[in-house]
Amino acid sequence: MPVTDQNRRPLSLFMTTGQVSNYTGASVLQDSLPAAQWMLGDRGYDADWFRDPWKRKG
């Protein structure tokens, strides 16, 4: 799971084994993400546990 800036340059990367859910990487990387005005992700990340920390960051 990569985290990139608006120019698609990598900021963070979390690699897992083949059968591990992307939620594992998302939860690990979430606290280290920089402030952002928007985030692009698929519907799989439309969950309260993922969105609530972003709301708290403002």
C-alpha positions as CSV (number, residue, x, y, z in Angstrom):
1,M,0.0,0.0,0.0
2,P,1.7,3.2,-1.1
3,V,1.0,6.7,0.1
4,T,1.9,9.4,-2.5
5,D,1.8,13.2,-2.9
6,Q,-0.2,15.0,-5.5
7,N,2.6,14.3,-8.1
8,R,2.4,10.6,-7.3
9,R,5.8,10.6,-5.6
10,P,5.9,8.0,-2.9
11,L,5.9,9.2,0.7
12,S,5.3,5.9,2.5
13,L,5.0,2.2,1.6
14,F,3.9,-0.7,3.7
15,M,4.4,-4.2,2.1
16,T,2.6,-7.3,3.3
17,T,2.5,-10.9,2.3
18,G,0.1,-12.0,-0.4
19,Q,-3.0,-12.9,1.6
20,V,-2.9,-10.0,4.1
21,S,-5.7,-7.4,3.9
22,N,-4.8,-3.9,2.8
23,Y,-6.5,-2.7,6.0
24,T,-3.4,-3.9,7.9
25,G,-1.2,-1.4,5.9
26,A,-3.8,1.3,6.1
27,S,-4.0,1.2,9.9
28,V,-0.2,1.2,10.3
29,L,0.4,4.1,7.9
30,Q,-2.6,6.2,9.0
31,D,-0.9,7.9,12.0
32,S,2.1,8.9,10.0
33,L,0.3,10.5,7.1
34,P,0.8,14.2,6.5
35,A,-2.0,16.8,6.6
36,A,-4.1,16.7,3.4
37,Q,-7.0,18.5,1.9
38,W,-8.3,15.4,0.2
39,M,-7.6,11.7,0.0
40,L,-8.2,9.3,-2.9
41,G,-9.1,5.7,-2.1
42,D,-11.5,3.0,-3.2
43,R,-14.8,2.1,-1.5
44,G,-13.0,-0.5,0.7
45,Y,-11.6,2.4,2.8
46,D,-15.1,3.9,3.4
47,A,-15.2,2.7,7.0
48,D,-15.6,4.6,10.3
49,W,-12.4,3.2,11.7
50,F,-10.5,4.7,8.8
51,R,-12.3,8.0,8.4
52,D,-12.7,9.0,12.1
53,P,-8.9,9.7,12.6
54,W,-8.9,11.9,9.5
55,K,-11.9,13.9,10.9
56,R,-10.0,14.4,14.2
57,K,-7.0,15.7,12.3
58,G,-9.2,18.2,10.6
